[in-house]
Amino acid sequence: MDKRKDLKLNDGTYGIIKPDTPSGHRAAQKRLDLLRKNGKEGVIIYYNPSDPRYLPGSTTYIGPKKK
């Protein structure tokens, strides 16, 4: 099942879900800047990529797809 990494909150704000890593922080900031440039509000939500709930094979995995 493909899972989206962004969500739209009830108040219309976009949630940007990224791993709590240096590259995740950079990607989240770029996405937030793009949203703001287009007149939208966003909030960044970081997750711990080493948490067993988010490891590949878990039903709650939200990382990149394997090629």
N, C-alpha and C positions, 0 to 999 in steps of 0.2 A: 504494500500500500504506500502510495506517495503521500508524504506529509508536507504541508506548507510551513515555511519558517517565518512567515509574517502573519499577523492577524489584525483584524479591525475590532476595536473595542466598542462597546455600546455608545460611547460619547463621540464616535467618529475618529478618534485617535488611532493611529496605526501602531501596533506593537512589532518591534523588530527583535526576533529571537536569534541570538548568536551564542557560540561557546565563549566561556570566560577565558580567553586566550589572547595573546597580543594580536594575532591575525583576526580573531573574532571582533575585538575592539575596533580595529581599523575598518573592517567591513561594515560594522554597525554604524560607525560614524559617517562613512560614505553614504550609506543608505539613508540615514537621518538627514544629512545635508541635501540629498536629492529630494526627499519628501518636502523639506522646508522650501527649497527652491521652487517647488511646484505648489506652494501654498497650503501644504498639509502639515499637521502636527504628528509627531511620533514620540514613542517612548522605547528605550532599549531595555530588553530583558535578557540577562545573561544566564546561562546554565553551566553546570560543571560537567565537562565532557567525559570525565573519568568516573562519574556516578554510574553505577550498574544499570540504572533506569534508562540511560541514554547511550549505552554501548551497542554496537551492531549486533543484531539478533534479538534484541529486546523489542517487545511490542510497542514501547514508547520511544524507540530510537528516532532522532530527528536530524542526524548528521547527513553528510553527503551520500548519494547513492553510489554503489559499487558499479564500475564500468564493465 
